[in-house]
Amino acid sequence: MERRLLLGFGLVVTVASTAAFPARAQEFPRWECFGGFSYANVGLGPQANLFGPVSKNYFGIHLAVNFNPYRNFSVVLTDLGIQSRGSRIPPPFRHSNNEVDTSQALFGPELKIRSRKANGFAHALVGVTNTRLVETDSFGTSDLVRRTNLAMGFGGGLDINVKPRLAIRVFQADYVPTRLGGKWQNDFRLSVGVVFRFGYVGSR
């Protein structure tokens, strides 16, 4: 009789433990925050003559905040990329620094594939880009040119899980078509960085 009780107790413990692991594995974070380095290949299209000769290669930061109502569906509340490219105006012109700053502010839905070791994601975003020609000299800083245009973002990436609340984004690649002067300009963006996760809940 005691042997049967022990066997029954062991069976209950085994079943309960087995059932508990999948439930824990199905937990996901409500919030994810990304921050990292960003490279953007940006063409200014028909507006290029406003900003003068400048490279298409820009470097800066990339920040994003995601809200996850479901395990495999996320809403990108803020996707903000800020990149710049500077050049110095040589003599005989006055001593000053000119810098072209470009930024993307996007939002939209994102699909996620979650596993224990890594998470993959893909999204379709919409928003605006802002491009500024900034001059800094002994008199201060001023915007010589500023333009805001419609933009979209189609892309995805891969996060490697380090801890439940921390992941390394080994890459994010986005195609960012931008509407300039009535035409679509093909821009691209690459990012790497870290992801912080908060507010774990059960799977939905």
C-alpha positions in Angstrom: 0.0 0.0 0.0 2.8 2.4 0.9 4.6 1.5 -2.2 1.5 2.4 -4.3 1.1 5.7 -2.5 4.7 6.5 -3.2 4.3 5.6 -6.8 1.1 7.7 -7.1 2.8 10.6 -5.4 5.8 10.4 -7.7 3.5 10.2 -10.7 1.5 13.3 -9.6 4.8 15.2 -9.0 6.1 14.2 -12.4 3.0 15.2 -14.2 2.7 18.5 -12.4 6.4 19.3 -13.1 6.0 18.4 -16.7 3.0 20.6 -17.1 4.6 23.5 -15.3 7.6 23.8 -17.6 5.7 24.5 -20.8 3.6 27.1 -19.0 6.8 28.8 -17.8 8.3 28.5 -21.3 5.2 30.2 -22.7 5.8 33.4 -20.6 6.6 36.5 -22.6 7.5 40.2 -21.7 4.9 42.9 -22.0 7.6 45.5 -22.8 10.8 45.4 -24.8 13.2 48.4 -25.2 16.0 48.4 -27.7 19.0 50.7 -28.0 22.0 50.4 -30.2 24.2 51.6 -33.0 22.7 52.4 -36.4 24.0 52.8 -40.0 21.8 54.3 -42.6 22.2 54.6 -46.4 20.2 57.7 -47.2 19.7 59.4 -50.6 18.2 62.9 -50.5 16.8 62.5 -54.0 15.5 65.7 -55.6 16.3 67.6 -52.4 20.0 66.8 -52.5 20.9 70.2 -54.0 19.4 71.9 -50.9 21.9 70.1 -48.7 25.0 70.3 -50.9 27.4 67.5 -51.7 27.2 64.9 -49.0 27.8 61.1 -48.6 24.9 58.7 -48.4 26.5 57.0 -45.4 25.2 58.1 -42.0 26.0 56.8 -38.5 24.1 57.2 -35.2 21.8 55.6 -32.7 18.6 53.5 -32.9 16.0 53.4 -30.1 12.7 51.4 -30.0 9.9 50.6 -27.6 7.6 47.6 -28.1 4.3 46.6 -26.3 3.5 42.9 -26.6 -0.3 42.2 -26.1 0.3 38.6 -27.3 3.3 36.2 -27.4 3.8 36.4 -31.1 2.3 39.8 -31.9 3.8 43.2 -30.9 3.1 46.9 -31.5 6.2 49.1 -32.2 5.2 52.2 -30.3 8.3 54.1 -31.2 11.1 53.3 -33.6 13.5 56.2 -33.7 16.7 56.3 -35.7 19.0 59.3 -35.6 22.1 59.5 -37.8 24.4 62.3 -38.9 27.2 63.2 -41.3 29.3 66.3 -40.9 31.8 68.3 -43.1 33.9 71.3 -42.5 33.7 74.3 -44.8 37.4 75.3 -45.7 38.8 78.8 -46.2 38.2 81.3 -47.7 34.7 80.8 -46.3 34.1 81.5 -42.6 35.1 78.9 -40.2 32.1 76.7 -39.5 30.9 73.1 -39.3 28.1 71.8 -41.5 26.3 68.7 -40.5 23.4 66.8 -42.2 21.2 65.1 -39.6 18.6 62.5 -40.7 16.1 60.7 -38.5 13.2 58.2 -38.8 10.2 58.1 -36.5 8.1 55.0 -37.2 5.5 52.8 -35.6 3.4 49.8 -36.5 2.8 46.0 -36.1 5.5 43.4 -35.6 5.3 39.6 -35.7 7.7 37.6 -33.4 8.9 34.0 -33.3 10.1 33.2 -29.8 12.3 30.4 -28.6 14.4 29.7 -25.6 17.7 30.7 -27.3 16.6 33.4 -29.8 13.7 35.5 -31.1 13.1 36.5 -34.7 10.9 39.3 -35.8 9.5 41.1 -38.8 7.5 44.3 -39.1 5.8 46.8 -41.4 6.0 50.4 -40.1 4.9 53.9 -41.2 6.0 57.3 -40.1 8.1 60.3 -41.1 11.8 61.1 -41.8 13.3 64.5 -41.0 16.5 65.8 -42.6 18.3 68.9 -41.5 21.3 70.9 -42.6 22.8 72.3 -39.4 25.5 75.0 -39.3 27.6 75.6 -36.2 30.0 78.5 -36.0 31.1 81.1 -33.4 27.6 82.7 -33.5 25.8 79.4 -32.5 23.8 76.7 -34.2 21.1 77.2 -36.8 19.1 75.1 -39.3 19.9 76.1 -42.9 17.5 73.6 -44.3 14.8 71.3 -42.8 12.6 68.8 -44.6 10.0 66.3 -43.2 8.7 63.5 -45.5 6.5 60.4 -45.4 8.4 57.2 -44.8 7.8 53.5 -44.2 9.9 50.6 -42.8 9.9 47.0 -43.8 12.3 44.6 -42.2 13.2 42.4 -39.3 16.0 41.0 -37.2 17.3 38.4 -34.7 17.7 38.7 -30.9 20.0 36.2 -29.0 18.6 35.7 -25.5 21.3 36.2 -22.7 18.9 36.3 -19.8 15.1 36.5 -19.5 15.3 40.3 -19.2 18.3 40.8 -21.6 19.0 40.0 -25.2 21.6 40.9 -27.8 20.2 42.1 -31.2 22.8 40.7 -33.5 21.2 42.5 -36.5 18.2 44.4 -37.6 17.8 45.3 -41.3 15.2 47.7 -42.6 14.2 48.9 -46.1 13.0 52.5 -45.6 11.3 53.9 -48.7 10.9 57.7 -48.3 8.6 60.0 -50.3 10.7 63.0 -51.6 9.5 65.5 -54.1 6.7 63.3 -55.4 9.0 60.3 -55.8 10.0 57.3 -53.7 13.6 57.2 -52.5 15.1 53.8 -51.6 16.9 54.0 -48.2 18.3 51.3 -46.0 19.2 50.9 -42.3 21.2 48.4 -40.3 21.3 48.2 -36.5 22.8 46.2 -33.6 22.4 46.6 -29.8 20.8 45.3 -26.7 17.2 44.6 -25.8 15.7 45.0 -22.2 12.5 43.1 -21.3 10.0 43.8 -18.6 6.7 42.7 -17.1 6.6 38.9 -17.9 3.1 37.4 -18.2 1.6 34.1 -19.2 1.0 33.2 -22.9 -2.0 34.5 -24.7 
